[in-house]
């Protein structure tokens, strides 16, 4: 009778340990990459990719003026290791400036009147599928 209770306690202890180890390993795999690793800023104007910038390798700041072929409008974009932001625009609402800095995978900012889209993607995602694809 006593040995059965001891075996039950050992079984519960071992199963709890296995469950805990599984949860910890799962957490490591889910958070191992972090939200900022492999970040690439993709700048698209008038449907054309103007450039891809690896934010993890950026040193200093890079400012660019992007002129829209569609509207003739201009946007000033600041790219740095911290992220990408539109610092100037001649559009009416200036929503692109109000968005602020984008720096995490999946974030996007856009200036619709000037047809400018900037998005943060994963630099090593060659298949096009990711955790956000359903």
N, CA, C and O atoms as CSV, one atom per row, in Angstrom:
chain,resi,resn,atom,element,x,y,z
A,1,UNK,N,N,0.821,-1.187,0.000
A,1,UNK,CA,C,0.000,0.000,0.000
A,1,UNK,C,C,0.868,1.255,0.000
A,1,UNK,O,O,0.629,2.176,-0.780
A,2,UNK,N,N,1.870,1.292,0.870
A,2,UNK,CA,C,2.791,2.431,0.965
A,2,UNK,C,C,3.572,2.615,-0.331
A,2,UNK,O,O,3.786,3.741,-0.782
A,3,UNK,N,N,4.001,1.490,-0.933
A,3,UNK,CA,C,4.800,1.583,-2.152
A,3,UNK,C,C,3.970,2.117,-3.317
A,3,UNK,O,O,4.522,2.756,-4.213
A,4,UNK,N,N,2.676,1.874,-3.330
A,4,UNK,CA,C,1.803,2.398,-4.383
A,4,UNK,C,C,1.705,3.910,-4.283
A,4,UNK,O,O,1.737,4.596,-5.305
A,5,UNK,N,N,1.586,4.444,-3.077
A,5,UNK,CA,C,1.530,5.892,-2.886
A,5,UNK,C,C,2.846,6.551,-3.278
A,5,UNK,O,O,2.857,7.633,-3.863
A,6,UNK,N,N,3.946,5.898,-2.954
A,6,UNK,CA,C,5.264,6.441,-3.313
A,6,UNK,C,C,5.413,6.461,-4.831
A,6,UNK,O,O,5.913,7.436,-5.391
A,7,UNK,N,N,4.984,5.392,-5.500
A,7,UNK,CA,C,5.053,5.343,-6.960
A,7,UNK,C,C,4.177,6.427,-7.594
A,7,UNK,O,O,4.575,7.052,-8.577
A,8,UNK,N,N,3.000,6.645,-7.037
A,8,UNK,CA,C,2.114,7.692,-7.552
A,8,UNK,C,C,2.765,9.071,-7.411
A,8,UNK,O,O,2.698,9.889,-8.329
A,9,UNK,N,N,3.387,9.321,-6.271
A,9,UNK,CA,C,4.064,10.605,-6.061
A,9,UNK,C,C,5.229,10.772,-7.024
A,9,UNK,O,O,5.425,11.856,-7.573
A,10,UNK,N,N,6.000,9.717,-7.236
A,10,UNK,CA,C,7.133,9.779,-8.171
A,10,UNK,C,C,6.620,10.021,-9.590
A,10,UNK,O,O,7.190,10.820,-10.332
A,11,UNK,N,N,5.542,9.329,-9.964
A,11,UNK,CA,C,4.962,9.500,-11.302
A,11,UNK,C,C,4.474,10.931,-11.508
A,11,UNK,O,O,4.716,11.525,-12.559
A,12,UNK,N,N,3.789,11.484,-10.513
A,12,UNK,CA,C,3.320,12.870,-10.608
A,12,UNK,C,C,4.499,13.828,-10.708
A,12,UNK,O,O,4.460,14.777,-11.491
A,13,UNK,N,N,5.537,13.592,-9.931
A,13,UNK,CA,C,6.725,14.446,-9.956
A,13,UNK,C,C,7.415,14.388,-11.320
A,13,UNK,O,O,7.794,15.426,-11.862
A,14,UNK,N,N,7.581,13.185,-11.880
A,14,UNK,CA,C,8.236,13.025,-13.184
A,14,UNK,C,C,7.394,13.659,-14.289
A,14,UNK,O,O,7.931,14.354,-15.151
A,15,UNK,N,N,6.088,13.428,-14.276
A,15,UNK,CA,C,5.209,14.000,-15.294
A,15,UNK,C,C,5.184,15.526,-15.211
A,15,UNK,O,O,5.150,16.208,-16.235
A,16,UNK,N,N,5.201,16.056,-13.992
A,16,UNK,CA,C,5.250,17.513,-13.828
A,16,UNK,C,C,6.551,18.077,-14.382
A,16,UNK,O,O,6.555,19.134,-15.013
A,17,UNK,N,N,7.646,17.380,-14.148
A,17,UNK,CA,C,8.940,17.813,-14.677
A,17,UNK,C,C,8.968,17.797,-16.190
A,17,UNK,O,O,9.495,18.721,-16.811
A,18,UNK,N,N,8.411,16.764,-16.791
A,18,UNK,CA,C,8.352,16.676,-18.257
A,18,UNK,C,C,7.486,17.801,-18.824
A,18,UNK,O,O,7.852,18.425,-19.820
A,19,UNK,N,N,6.355,18.057,-18.201
A,19,UNK,CA,C,5.475,19.135,-18.642
A,19,UNK,C,C,6.168,20.490,-18.527
A,19,UNK,O,O,6.086,21.305,-19.447
A,20,UNK,N,N,6.841,20.737,-17.423
A,20,UNK,CA,C,7.555,21.998,-17.220
A,20,UNK,C,C,8.671,22.163,-18.259
A,20,UNK,O,O,8.846,23.250,-18.811
A,21,UNK,N,N,9.420,21.096,-18.525
A,21,UNK,CA,C,10.489,21.163,-19.519
A,21,UNK,C,C,9.928,21.445,-20.907
A,21,UNK,O,O,10.523,22.210,-21.667
A,22,UNK,N,N,8.805,20.848,-21.247
A,22,UNK,CA,C,8.166,21.084,-22.547
A,22,UNK,C,C,7.730,22.539,-22.692
A,22,UNK,O,O,7.922,23.146,-23.746
A,23,UNK,N,N,7.151,23.090,-21.649
A,23,UNK,CA,C,6.723,24.491,-21.684
A,23,UNK,C,C,7.925,25.421,-21.828
A,23,UNK,O,O,7.880,26.364,-22.618
A,24,UNK,N,N,8.984,25.173,-21.087
A,24,UNK,CA,C,10.175,26.024,-21.175
A,24,UNK,C,C,10.827,25.955,-22.554
A,24,UNK,O,O,11.233,26.983,-23.096
A,25,UNK,N,N,10.930,24.771,-23.118
A,25,UNK,CA,C,11.519,24.638,-24.458
A,25,UNK,C,C,10.642,25.330,-25.496
A,25,UNK,O,O,11.161,25.972,-26.410
A,26,UNK,N,N,9.331,25.211,-25.370
A,26,UNK,CA,C,8.414,25.887,-26.296
A,26,UNK,C,C,8.578,27.397,-26.214
A,26,UNK,O,O,8.597,28.076,-27.241
A,27,UNK,N,N,8.696,27.925,-25.011
A,27,UNK,CA,C,8.895,29.367,-24.839
A,27,UNK,C,C,10.198,29.823,-25.468
A,27,UNK,O,O,10.244,30.896,-26.070
A,28,UNK,N,N,11.246,29.048,-25.347
A,28,UNK,CA,C,12.521,29.411,-25.959
A,28,UNK,C,C,12.416,29.463,-27.476
A,28,UNK,O,O,12.971,30.364,-28.106
A,29,UNK,N,N,11.713,28.508,-28.063
A,29,UNK,CA,C,11.558,28.512,-29.514
A,29,UNK,C,C,10.681,29.658,-29.985
A,29,UNK,O,O,10.947,30.244,-31.034
A,30,UNK,N,N,9.643,29.989,-29.233
A,30,UNK,CA,C,8.733,31.051,-29.646
A,30,UNK,C,C,9.335,32.435,-29.498
A,30,UNK,O,O,9.052,33.325,-30.300
A,31,UNK,N,N,10.168,32.627,-28.475
A,31,UNK,CA,C,10.741,33.949,-28.237
A,31,UNK,C,C,12.212,34.007,-28.577
A,31,UNK,O,O,12.856,35.028,-28.335
A,32,UNK,N,N,12.756,32.957,-29.122
A,32,UNK,CA,C,14.194,32.903,-29.398
A,32,UNK,C,C,14.664,33.946,-30.387
A,32,UNK,O,O,15.748,34.506,-30.219
A,33,UNK,N,N,13.863,34.228,-31.433
A,33,UNK,CA,C,14.272,35.194,-32.447
A,33,UNK,C,C,14.093,36.621,-31.974
A,33,UNK,O,O,14.809,37.508,-32.438
A,34,UNK,N,N,13.181,36.871,-31.083
A,34,UNK,CA,C,12.925,38.221,-30.637
A,34,UNK,C,C,12.152,38.979,-31.695
A,34,UNK,O,O,12.057,38.531,-32.838
A,35,UNK,N,N,11.604,40.117,-31.329
A,35,UNK,CA,C,10.806,40.874,-32.280
A,35,UNK,C,C,11.645,41.794,-33.144
A,35,UNK,O,O,11.121,42.422,-34.064
A,36,UNK,N,N,12.924,41.888,-32.870
A,36,UNK,CA,C,13.746,42.799,-33.637
A,36,UNK,C,C,14.852,42.121,-34.435
A,36,UNK,O,O,15.622,42.816,-35.099
A,37,UNK,N,N,14.967,40.797,-34.401
A,37,UNK,CA,C,16.059,40.166,-35.126
A,37,UNK,C,C,15.685,39.969,-36.579
A,37,UNK,O,O,14.546,39.621,-36.893
A,38,UNK,N,N,16.643,40.192,-37.469
A,38,UNK,CA,C,16.408,40.002,-38.888
A,38,UNK,C,C,15.469,41.007,-39.498
A,38,UNK,O,O,14.755,40.686,-40.448
A,39,UNK,N,N,15.451,42.229,-38.971
A,39,UNK,CA,C,14.528,43.253,-39.451
A,39,UNK,C,C,15.056,43.902,-40.731
A,39,UNK,O,O,16.197,44.362,-40.782
A,40,UNK,N,N,14.218,43.931,-41.751
A,40,UNK,CA,C,14.560,44.588,-42.997
A,40,UNK,C,C,13.467,45.596,-43.320
A,40,UNK,O,O,12.287,45.246,-43.338
A,41,UNK,N,N,13.848,46.840,-43.575
A,41,UNK,CA,C,12.896,47.867,-43.975
A,41,UNK,C,C,12.800,47.847,-45.491
A,41,UNK,O,O,13.807,47.965,-46.189
A,42,UNK,N,N,11.584,47.697,-45.992
A,42,UNK,CA,C,11.338,47.700,-47.430
A,42,UNK,C,C,10.580,48.977,-47.769
A,42,UNK,O,O,9.506,49.238,-47.227
A,43,UNK,N,N,11.154,49.774,-48.676
A,43,UNK,CA,C,10.550,51.044,-49.078
A,43,UNK,C,C,10.011,50.889,-50.492
A,43,UNK,O,O,10.747,50.558,-51.420
A,44,UNK,N,N,8.710,51.136,-50.639
A,44,UNK,CA,C,8.037,50.989,-51.927
A,44,UNK,C,C,7.390,52.322,-52.287
A,44,UNK,O,O,6.644,52.893,-51.493
A,45,UNK,N,N,7.680,52.810,-53.486
A,45,UNK,CA,C,7.082,54.047,-53.983
A,45,UNK,C,C,6.497,53.779,-55.354
A,45,UNK,O,O,7.176,53.247,-56.233
A,46,UNK,N,N,5.252,54.140,-55.538
A,46,UNK,CA,C,4.547,53.929,-56.804
A,46,UNK,C,C,4.594,52.471,-57.244
A,46,UNK,O,O,4.649,52.191,-58.441
A,47,UNK,N,N,4.573,51.542,-56.298
A,47,UNK,CA,C,4.568,50.122,-56.607
A,47,UNK,C,C,5.938,49.536,-56.919
A,47,UNK,O,O,6.041,48.349,-57.229
A,48,UNK,N,N,6.990,50.344,-56.842
A,48,UNK,CA,C,8.341,49.868,-57.128
A,48,UNK,C,C,9.151,49.835,-55.840
A,48,UNK,O,O,9.110,50.776,-55.047
A,49,UNK,N,N,9.887,48.750,-55.638
A,49,UNK,CA,C,10.742,48.647,-54.459
A,49,UNK,C,C,11.961,49.538,-54.680
A,49,UNK,O,O,12.759,49.303,-55.587
A,50,UNK,N,N,12.094,50.559,-53.842
A,50,UNK,CA,C,13.231,51.478,-53.951
A,50,UNK,C,C,14.457,50.953,-53.211
A,50,UNK,O,O,15.590,51.267,-53.577
A,51,UNK,N,N,14.230,50.161,-52.182
A,51,UNK,CA,C,15.366,49.635,-51.444
A,51,UNK,C,C,14.951,48.774,-50.276
A,51,UNK,O,O,13.831,48.850,-49.769
A,52,UNK,N,N,15.899,47.952,-49.872
A,52,UNK,CA,C,15.755,47.115,-48.677
A,52,UNK,C,C,16.940,47.433,-47.774
A,52,UNK,O,O,18.089,47.405,-48.213
A,53,UNK,N,N,16.655,47.733,-46.517
A,53,UNK,CA,C,17.690,48.148,-45.579
A,53,UNK,C,C,17.642,47.249,-44.345
A,53,UNK,O,O,16.620,47.175,-43.663
A,54,UNK,N,N,18.739,46.578,-44.068
A,54,UNK,CA,C,18.837,45.718,-42.890
A,54,UNK,C,C,19.059,46.612,-41.669
A,54,UNK,O,O,20.141,47.173,-41.495
A,55,UNK,N,N,18.049,46.742,-40.838
A,55,UNK,CA,C,18.121,47.655,-39.691
A,55,UNK,C,C,19.114,47.187,-38.642
A,55,UNK,O,O,19.666,48.004,-37.905
A,56,UNK,N,N,19.352,45.870,-38.564
A,56,UNK,CA,C,20.279,45.354,-37.569
A,56,UNK,C,C,21.725,45.676,-37.920
A,56,UNK,O,O,22.598,45.637,-37.053
A,57,UNK,N,N,21.985,45.992,-39.184
A,57,UNK,CA,C,23.347,46.312,-39.619
A,57,UNK,C,C,23.563,47.802,-39.836
A,57,UNK,O,O,24.654,48.219,-40.223
A,58,UNK,N,N,22.532,48.613,-39.590
A,58,UNK,CA,C,22.633,50.063,-39.821
A,58,UNK,C,C,23.579,50.697,-38.803
A,58,UNK,O,O,23.548,50.382,-37.613
A,59,UNK,N,N,24.402,51.581,-39.298
A,59,UNK,CA,C,25.256,52.402,-38.439
A,59,UNK,C,C,24.955,53.856,-38.758
A,59,UNK,O,O,24.992,54.266,-39.918
A,60,UNK,N,N,24.664,54.616,-37.747
A,60,UNK,CA,C,24.318,56.016,-37.958
A,60,UNK,C,C,22.917,56.142,-38.527
A,60,UNK,O,O,22.055,55.296,-38.288
A,61,UNK,N,N,22.701,57.217,-39.288
A,61,UNK,CA,C,21.390,57.491,-39.863
A,61,UNK,C,C,21.513,57.631,-41.374
A,61,UNK,O,O,22.566,58.008,-41.891
A,62,UNK,N,N,20.458,57.333,-42.055
A,62,UNK,CA,C,20.390,57.484,-43.496
A,62,UNK,C,C,19.110,58.243,-43.806
A,62,UNK,O,O,18.018,57.758,-43.510
A,63,UNK,N,N,19.228,59.409,-44.390
A,63,UNK,CA,C,18.058,60.200,-44.773
A,63,UNK,C,C,17.894,60.123,-46.280
A,63,UNK,O,O,18.872,60.175,-47.027
A,64,UNK,N,N,16.663,60.000,-46.715
A,64,UNK,CA,C,16.406,59.987,-48.144
A,64,UNK,C,C,15.173,60.824,-48.467
A,64,UNK,O,O,14.227,60.895,-47.683
A,65,UNK,N,N,15.205,61.438,-49.606
A,65,UNK,CA,C,14.052,62.165,-50.129
A,65,UNK,C,C,13.457,61.295,-51.236
A,65,UNK,O,O,14.151,60.925,-52.183
A,66,UNK,N,N,12.182,60.974,-51.110
A,66,UNK,CA,C,11.514,60.129,-52.086
A,66,UNK,C,C,10.462,60.957,-52.794
A,66,UNK,O,O,9.543,61.481,-52.165
A,67,UNK,N,N,10.600,61.073,-54.096
A,67,UNK,CA,C,9.652,61.845,-54.894
A,67,UNK,C,C,8.710,60.880,-55.608
A,67,UNK,O,O,9.152,59.945,-56.275
A,68,UNK,N,N,7.424,61.114,-55.462
A,68,UNK,CA,C,6.420,60.257,-56.066
A,68,UNK,C,C,6.250,60.613,-57.541
A,68,UNK,O,O,6.069,61.778,-57.895
A,69,UNK,N,N,6.312,59.589,-58.396
A,69,UNK,CA,C,6.066,59.806,-59.821
A,69,UNK,C,C,4.584,60.068,-60.068
A,69,UNK,O,O,4.220,60.722,-61.045
A,70,UNK,N,N,3.735,59.561,-59.185
A,70,UNK,CA,C,2.286,59.688,-59.359
A,70,UNK,C,C,1.808,61.104,-59.048
A,70,UNK,O,O,1.148,61.738,-59.871
A,71,UNK,N,N,2.147,61.593,-57.856
A,71,UNK,CA,C,1.609,62.885,-57.422
A,71,UNK,C,C,2.627,64.008,-57.491
A,71,UNK,O,O,2.260,65.180,-57.401
A,72,UNK,N,N,3.887,63.673,-57.648
A,72,UNK,CA,C,4.921,64.701,-57.625
A,72,UNK,C,C,5.288,65.124,-56.213
A,72,UNK,O,O,6.149,65.984,-56.032
A,73,UNK,N,N,4.642,64.527,-55.199
A,73,UNK,CA,C,4.908,64.873,-53.816
A,73,UNK,C,C,6.203,64.259,-53.310
A,73,UNK,O,O,6.738,63.320,-53.898
A,74,UNK,N,N,6.688,64.805,-52.219
A,74,UNK,CA,C,7.951,64.334,-51.644
A,74,UNK,C,C,7.754,63.882,-50.201
A,74,UNK,O,O,6.938,64.430,-49.460
A,75,UNK,N,N,8.518,62.877,-49.830
A,75,UNK,CA,C,8.594,62.412,-48.448
A,75,UNK,C,C,10.051,62.357,-48.047
A,75,UNK,O,O,10.905,61.960,-48.840
A,76,UNK,N,N,10.340,62.757,-46.812
A,76,UNK,CA,C,11.671,62.598,-46.255
A,76,UNK,C,C,11.615,61.441,-45.266
A,76,UNK,O,O,10.799,61.436,-44.344
A,77,UNK,N,N,12.496,60.457,-45.472
A,77,UNK,CA,C,12.494,59.247,-44.656
A,77,UNK,C,C,13.813,59.139,-43.915
A,77,UNK,O,O,14.876,59.345,-44.500
A,78,UNK,N,N,13.749,58.816,-42.629
A,78,UNK,CA,C,14.929,58.602,-41.801
A,78,UNK,C,C,15.018,57.125,-41.459
A,78,UNK,O,O,14.084,56.550,-40.901
A,79,UNK,N,N,16.159,56.508,-41.799
A,79,UNK,CA,C,16.388,55.090,-41.519
A,79,UNK,C,C,17.557,54.991,-40.548
A,79,UNK,O,O,18.610,55.585,-40.780
A,80,UNK,N,N,17.377,54.251,-39.472
A,80,UNK,CA,C,18.454,54.040,-38.502
A,80,UNK,C,C,18.272,52.661,-37.878
A,80,UNK,O,O,17.317,51.952,-38.193
A,81,UNK,N,N,19.183,52.287,-37.000
A,81,UNK,CA,C,19.079,50.991,-36.325
A,81,UNK,C,C,17.840,50.925,-35.432
A,81,UNK,O,O,17.334,49.836,-35.162
A,82,UNK,N,N,17.349,52.068,-34.976
A,82,UNK,CA,C,16.159,52.104,-34.129
A,82,UNK,C,C,14.885,51.873,-34.925
A,82,UNK,O,O,13.876,51.456,-34.356
A,83,UNK,N,N,14.908,52.137,-36.244
A,83,UNK,CA,C,13.718,51.950,-37.060
A,83,UNK,C,C,13.663,52.942,-38.200
A,83,UNK,O,O,14.660,53.567,-38.560
A,84,UNK,N,N,12.469,53.070,-38.761
A,84,UNK,CA,C,12.246,53.932,-39.917
A,84,UNK,C,C,11.094,54.866,-39.594
A,84,UNK,O,O,10.094,54.450,-39.008
A,85,UNK,N,N,11.236,56.135,-39.978
A,85,UNK,CA,C,10.132,57.075,-39.801
A,85,UNK,C,C,10.130,58.082,-40.942
A,85,UNK,O,O,11.163,58.381,-41.541
A,86,UNK,N,N,8.949,58.590,-41.220
A,86,UNK,CA,C,8.798,59.666,-42.193
A,86,UNK,C,C,8.898,60.958,-41.397
A,86,UNK,O,O,8.084,61.215,-40.511
A,87,UNK,N,N,9.904,61.773,-41.719
A,87,UNK,CA,C,10.122,63.010,-40.958
A,87,UNK,C,C,9.573,64.246,-41.657
A,87,UNK,O,O,9.435,65.304,-41.043
A,88,UNK,N,N,9.262,64.110,-42.937
A,88,UNK,CA,C,8.707,65.243,-43.662
A,88,UNK,C,C,7.876,64.784,-44.834
A,88,UNK,O,O,8.190,63.782,-45.476
A,89,UNK,N,N,6.804,65.525,-45.116
A,89,UNK,CA,C,5.943,65.182,-46.241
A,89,UNK,C,C,5.158,66.410,-46.655
A,89,UNK,O,O,4.842,67.269,-45.832
A,90,UNK,N,N,4.846,66.485,-47.941
A,90,UNK,CA,C,4.043,67.606,-48.411
A,90,UNK,C,C,2.583,67.201,-48.648
A,90,UNK,O,O,1.846,67.910,-49.334
A,91,UNK,N,N,2.172,66.071,-48.085
A,91,UNK,CA,C,0.782,65.644,-48.207
A,91,UNK,C,C,-0.095,66.451,-47.245
A,91,UNK,O,O,0.413,67.158,-46.374
A,92,UNK,N,N,-1.398,66.339,-47.412
A,92,UNK,CA,C,-2.326,67.156,-46.625
A,92,UNK,C,C,-2.407,66.738,-45.149
A,92,UNK,O,O,-2.200,67.565,-44.261
A,93,UNK,N,N,-2.703,65.476,-44.888
A,93,UNK,CA,C,-2.987,65.045,-43.518
A,93,UNK,C,C,-1.774,64.786,-42.661
A,93,UNK,O,O,-1.867,64.853,-41.435
A,94,UNK,N,N,-0.637,64.493,-43.264
A,94,UNK,CA,C,0.610,64.189,-42.556
A,94,UNK,C,C,0.470,62.990,-41.609
A,94,UNK,O,O,1.153,62.916,-40.588
A,95,UNK,N,N,-0.425,62.049,-41.962
A,95,UNK,CA,C,-0.593,60.838,-41.154
A,95,UNK,C,C,0.681,60.003,-41.149
A,95,UNK,O,O,0.979,59.328,-40.164
A,96,UNK,N,N,1.429,60.046,-42.241
A,96,UNK,CA,C,2.673,59.273,-42.322
A,96,UNK,C,C,3.686,59.752,-41.284
A,96,UNK,O,O,4.463,58.954,-40.759
A,97,UNK,N,N,3.681,61.033,-40.993
A,97,UNK,CA,C,4.590,61.579,-39.979
A,97,UNK,C,C,4.076,61.241,-38.579
A,97,UNK,O,O,4.858,60.932,-37.680
A,98,UNK,N,N,2.763,61.304,-38.406
A,98,UNK,CA,C,2.151,61.031,-37.100
A,98,UNK,C,C,2.309,59.583,-36.666
A,98,UNK,O,O,2.238,59.281,-35.475
A,99,UNK,N,N,2.523,58.685,-37.621
A,99,UNK,CA,C,2.708,57.267,-37.289
A,99,UNK,C,C,3.925,57.070,-36.402
A,99,UNK,O,O,3.928,56.199,-35.533
A,100,UNK,N,N,4.955,57.871,-36.615
A,100,UNK,CA,C,6.166,57.759,-35.810
A,100,UNK,C,C,7.106,56.705,-36.351
A,100,UNK,O,O,7.032,56.335,-37.523
A,101,UNK,N,N,7.994,56.221,-35.493
A,101,UNK,CA,C,9.012,55.248,-35.899
A,101,UNK,C,C,8.448,53.844,-35.848
A,101,UNK,O,O,7.815,53.443,-34.871
A,102,UNK,N,N,8.688,53.105,-36.920
A,102,UNK,CA,C,8.332,51.690,-36.934
A,102,UNK,C,C,9.625,50.897,-36.826
A,102,UNK,O,O,10.616,51.229,-37.477
A,103,UNK,N,N,9.619,49.852,-36.010
A,103,UNK,CA,C,10.861,49.118,-35.788
A,103,UNK,C,C,10.660,47.618,-35.609
A,103,UNK,O,O,11.635,46.868,-35.622
A,104,UNK,N,N,9.422,47.163,-35.443
A,104,UNK,CA,C,9.170,45.749,-35.196
A,104,UNK,C,C,8.631,45.080,-36.447
A,104,UNK,O,O,7.985,45.704,-37.289
A,105,UNK,N,N,8.915,43.797,-36.540
A,105,UNK,CA,C,8.466,42.993,-37.652
A,105,UNK,C,C,6.949,43.114,-37.833
A,105,UNK,O,O,6.190,42.967,-36.875
A,106,UNK,N,N,6.516,43.382,-39.063
A,106,UNK,CA,C,5.094,43.474,-39.373
A,106,UNK,C,C,4.535,44.875,-39.347
A,106,UNK,O,O,3.425,45.091,-39.832
A,107,UNK,N,N,5.261,45.846,-38.797
A,107,UNK,CA,C,4.756,47.216,-38.754
A,107,UNK,C,C,4.875,47.872,-40.128
A,107,UNK,O,O,5.781,47.566,-40.903
A,108,UNK,N,N,3.942,48.781,-40.413
A,108,UNK,CA,C,3.906,49.461,-41.703
A,108,UNK,C,C,3.522,50.912,-41.491
A,108,UNK,O,O,2.722,51.234,-40.613
A,109,UNK,N,N,4.095,51.779,-42.299
A,109,UNK,CA,C,3.651,53.162,-42.372
A,109,UNK,C,C,3.462,53.491,-43.843
A,109,UNK,O,O,4.137,52.931,-44.707
A,110,UNK,N,N,2.542,54.398,-44.119
A,110,UNK,CA,C,2.248,54.709,-45.515
A,110,UNK,C,C,1.851,56.166,-45.670
A,110,UNK,O,O,1.256,56.773,-44.780
A,111,UNK,N,N,2.198,56.702,-46.822
A,111,UNK,CA,C,1.712,58.013,-47.240
A,111,UNK,C,C,0.911,57.753,-48.514
A,111,UNK,O,O,1.473,57.675,-49.606
A,112,UNK,N,N,-0.388,57.621,-48.365
A,112,UNK,CA,C,-1.233,57.237,-49.490
A,112,UNK,C,C,-1.281,58.278,-50.603
A,112,UNK,O,O,-1.258,57.895,-51.773
A,113,UNK,N,N,-1.348,59.591,-50.295
A,113,UNK,CA,C,-1.358,60.557,-51.399
A,113,UNK,C,C,-0.094,60.489,-52.267
A,113,UNK,O,O,-0.156,60.731,-53.473
A,114,UNK,N,N,1.036,60.164,-51.662
A,114,UNK,CA,C,2.291,60.085,-52.412
A,114,UNK,C,C,2.666,58.655,-52.795
A,114,UNK,O,O,3.744,58.413,-53.338
A,115,UNK,N,N,1.763,57.705,-52.507
A,115,UNK,CA,C,1.963,56.292,-52.837
A,115,UNK,C,C,3.285,55.742,-52.289
A,115,UNK,O,O,4.050,55.102,-53.011
A,116,UNK,N,N,3.537,55.998,-51.017
A,116,UNK,CA,C,4.740,55.505,-50.341
A,116,UNK,C,C,4.324,54.505,-49.270
A,116,UNK,O,O,3.444,54.787,-48.458
A,117,UNK,N,N,4.955,53.344,-49.270
A,117,UNK,CA,C,4.700,52.320,-48.254
A,117,UNK,C,C,6.044,51.857,-47.711
A,117,UNK,O,O,6.951,51.524,-48.473
A,118,UNK,N,N,6.164,51.839,-46.391
A,118,UNK,CA,C,7.371,51.339,-45.737
A,118,UNK,C,C,6.923,50.261,-44.758
A,118,UNK,O,O,6.028,50.484,-43.943
A,119,UNK,N,N,7.546,49.100,-44.843
A,119,UNK,CA,C,7.177,47.996,-43.960
A,119,UNK,C,C,8.428,47.318,-43.439
A,119,UNK,O,O,9.466,47.310,-44.101
A,120,UNK,N,N,8.322,46.750,-42.246
A,120,UNK,CA,C,9.421,45.996,-41.644
A,120,UNK,C,C,9.121,44.517,-41.862
A,120,UNK,O,O,8.083,44.011,-41.437
A,121,UNK,N,N,10.047,43.832,-42.531
A,121,UNK,CA,C,9.889,42.413,-42.807
A,121,UNK,C,C,11.043,41.648,-42.193
A,121,UNK,O,O,12.000,42.233,-41.686
A,122,UNK,N,N,10.937,40.351,-42.246
A,122,UNK,CA,C,12.019,39.492,-41.773
A,122,UNK,C,C,13.023,39.328,-42.898
A,122,UNK,O,O,12.649,39.012,-44.027
A,123,UNK,N,N,14.286,39.539,-42.599
A,123,UNK,CA,C,15.320,39.457,-43.612
A,123,UNK,C,C,15.582,38.049,-44.088
A,123,UNK,O,O,16.051,37.870,-45.212
A,124,UNK,N,N,15.297,37.030,-43.274
A,124,UNK,CA,C,15.603,35.654,-43.645
A,124,UNK,C,C,14.374,34.860,-44.051
A,124,UNK,O,O,14.447,33.634,-44.142
A,125,UNK,N,N,13.260,35.510,-44.296
A,125,UNK,CA,C,12.022,34.817,-44.634
A,125,UNK,C,C,11.922,34.676,-46.146
A,125,UNK,O,O,11.330,35.525,-46.813
A,126,UNK,N,N,12.497,33.613,-46.688
A,126,UNK,CA,C,12.522,33.437,-48.129
A,126,UNK,C,C,11.239,32.833,-48.676
A,126,UNK,O,O,10.940,33.013,-49.857
A,127,UNK,N,N,10.475,32.126,-47.858
A,127,UNK,CA,C,9.281,31.451,-48.344
A,127,UNK,C,C,8.073,32.374,-48.418
A,127,UNK,O,O,7.130,32.077,-49.151
A,128,UNK,N,N,8.069,33.484,-47.685
A,128,UNK,CA,C,6.928,34.372,-47.672
A,128,UNK,C,C,5.923,34.029,-46.590
A,128,UNK,O,O,4.988,34.794,-46.357
A,129,UNK,N,N,6.095,32.892,-45.923
A,129,UNK,CA,C,5.186,32.503,-44.854
A,129,UNK,C,C,5.825,32.808,-43.505
A,129,UNK,O,O,7.034,32.663,-43.326
A,130,UNK,N,N,5.005,33.226,-42.577
A,130,UNK,CA,C,5.515,33.568,-41.260
A,130,UNK,C,C,4.426,33.286,-40.218
A,130,UNK,O,O,3.377,32.719,-40.524
A,131,UNK,N,N,4.704,33.688,-39.015
A,131,UNK,CA,C,3.759,33.424,-37.922
A,131,UNK,C,C,2.474,34.231,-38.068
A,131,UNK,O,O,1.465,33.897,-37.447
A,132,UNK,N,N,2.496,35.291,-38.880
A,132,UNK,CA,C,1.311,36.111,-39.039
A,132,UNK,C,C,0.476,35.705,-40.241
A,132,UNK,O,O,-0.601,36.264,-40.447
A,133,UNK,N,N,0.932,34.762,-41.032
A,133,UNK,CA,C,0.182,34.304,-42.191
A,133,UNK,C,C,-0.805,33.241,-41.752
A,133,UNK,O,O,-0.442,32.312,-41.031
A,134,UNK,N,N,-2.034,33.371,-42.177
A,134,UNK,CA,C,-3.065,32.405,-41.785
A,134,UNK,C,C,-3.286,31.437,-42.903
A,134,UNK,O,O,-4.116,30.535,-42.784
